[in-house]
Amino acid sequence: METAIKATSEIVRDYSRLFVNRGAYTLQSSRPHPESGRHYYFRPKAKRTGKELSLTGTTIRRHLEGELTIGLYAINPSTQRAKWVAIDADYAGAMEDLLKLQYFLQEDKVEAALEMSKRGGHLWIFMERPALARECRIYIYNLALKLGVRIRGAGLVEGIEVFPKHDELREGEFGNAIRGPLGIHRGADRRYWFYGADYALEKQISYLNRLRKVGEEQLRTFIAGKTMPPESDRKRSSADQSAPFVHTSGHEFRILDHVGKVRKVGRNYVTQCPSCAEAGQDRSGDNLAISIDDPRKYICWAGCAKEMIRRAVGCPIPVRQSA
């Protein structure tokens, strides 16, 4: 067992300033799924009201002290901006790719922090002020393309994953969360540190505070004349690009008509989440749980909202227009 760690109010404050861009968050389950053995993430809700909880300093402290593990969202949907970019790699040769990216980022005078992970690592880049998610993504995707680093998705099963995974979010959407650094990964039952400092909480935070942050004008010089590589540009469907979808049919949406093979686990069917699959995730095909008793009830354990799932299967949730 690790020595007990205490997070001071200053550490909690600095952690929030570095990593927290919106109140929504996820929690990693302390108990593994009985069939897959995975510790899924879920959005926590108040027991009495069912209202989704917002991230607080107390929750951050408990995360840093190892009591629970949070997942963080990159994009604030009210601004479409992100405080950071995280590059996740967990395949054979992943660390070599992350070190290559880190080296060439340094050539741009971008100081990226390399964090350990269960099967590879995460590379974190911090902004002076939150930057547009699309501009962050254009920079990293073009750099990876230049270096020959594979990007997961668009037919590739293995490669880096870039957070934020979306250019923008609609109101009520969350995007994809990534495990908050410096907490304990429940599946591995260990804490993963950044390589740039001693393995002590205050030393780690001090190291992250010292890193050179990327300014918005600096970012725009990096991407001048560039766009997202066509194979990686996650364009909205035609229904999303047009006026709000108006419900004209009396047919009820059935999620089971739009997913692949399912299997029974307890009182649910489980299958691959269409929204996760669109983002190149859920390789094990069990993120989506659908109630057997009432298939109208379904949830993605990775945190995809129903709006995202419906859009991924080509059936966006209708917007009813008033008379």
Secondary structure, DSSP 8 states (H G I E B T S, - for coil): --------HHHHHHHHHHH--SS-EEEE-SS--TTT----EE--B-TTT--B----HHHHHHHHTTS--EEEE-EETTTTEEEEEEEEE-STTHHHHHHHHHHHHHHTT---EEEE-SSSEEEEEEEEEEEEHHHHHHHHHHHHHHHT--BSBTTBSSSBEEES--S---TT----EEE-TTSEETTTTEE--BTTS-SSHHHHHHHHHHS--B-HHHHHHHHTT----GGG-----HHHHSS-----------GGGSS---EEETTEEEE--HHHHHTT--TTS-SEEEESS-TT-EEETT---HHHHHHHTT---------
